[in-house]
């Protein structure tokens, strides 16, 4: 009897075993997502946790892991003609895993624009789009390109768009329209209204208030919403937004000041690029007002912009690179914050403009979007705070780009392959003879 009781007491119910197995799997997934070894993960959790029932908050700590500069090795330029083929000053750049959409055909019809479509493993083949100004880069085509960045760009990732950026720069670009295949142009004619590289008649631009870490321009365009990647803790903070009636109190930019707006983000009507929290809790469609002018955050203030419908002028080409060690729903937002910080030292800024696209969104699961956007919800605020204090001792922009990416690696925002990718990106731009903007403030 004693033996039977002892054996029964030692028997663990199966459901408890299942719970431990599931918990172990979830923890293992979390560790793998973090990019840390188990021992590093334990130390990271301890160093970045907040005791108490309120949970823990992410902390930007640039001493959380070291970086070995020996990992950055310069590479010789690969053999090949970097500029062979179609040359244009204005390029539309898209990567896709879908059949050609309405936007693809619209872009192919624009007389003075060229289109480069970067395919991925999942893109249906053959991919047919007609037009004399169209370049379709299959996976086989991409393997032949001489760019150093090809060594670090993964397949099945939004970051394959980086191949298109480099192709456009190598083929004469002075402006690049970075867009997604489900953001359709509201008009094709006249062409200057399709992708408005110039300001409309009577289209003013305004600088928003200084002294706030972030600014939400959407309410100025008549929508009680916020950009994807906007720090959640500021959504209801009245100091970080304004209403249309406040326009008269904002500083109107001069023509010369407008020329320093190097990145123009178009708003999108119908089903804009909101985060999953908005989509799960608010109503669609959403339409922004057309008659509001451009809105530009002042130096010291940030607003996240996306890769859905964004016009980049040559002075900002260095800031096109999309990180590849984070999810695509995070990549363009991190890019926007990095680029804005460095622009402050160059005399450049970004601006938001009236919607020249409407989004007929490709099929998404809001819950899956929520999962992929978790780094935005937890880390955007700490990242903005860190970037506002960050400075580099490097004397040139390309050096500062690499320096910033190393800092982002140390702070657990990016992983090693992004640092290596940025190092290659800088070398490729040098090979192409890119004219780097000069630092005005260090």
Secondary structure, DSSP 8 states (H G I E B T S, - for coil): -HHHHHHHHH---HHHHHHHHHHHHHHHHHHHHHT--HHHHHHHHHHT---STT-------TTSS---GGG-------SS-TT-S---SEEEEEEESSS--HHHHHHHH-TT-EEEEEE-TTS-SS-----TTEEEE-HHHHHT---GGGGT--SSSGGGHHHHHHHHHHTT-SEEEEE-TTEEES--SSHHHHS--S--TT--EEE--SS-SB-B-GGGGT-S---TT--GGGTT-GGGB--GGGGGGSEE--HHHHTTEEEEEEEEEES----HHHHHHS-S-B---SS--EEE--TT-B----SSEEEEEGGGGGGG---SSS-HHHHHHHHHHHHHHHHTTTT-EEEEEEEEEEE------HHHHHHHTHHHHHHHHHHHHHHHH-----SSHHHHHHHHHHHHHHTTSS-HHHHHHHHHHHHHHHHTT------S--
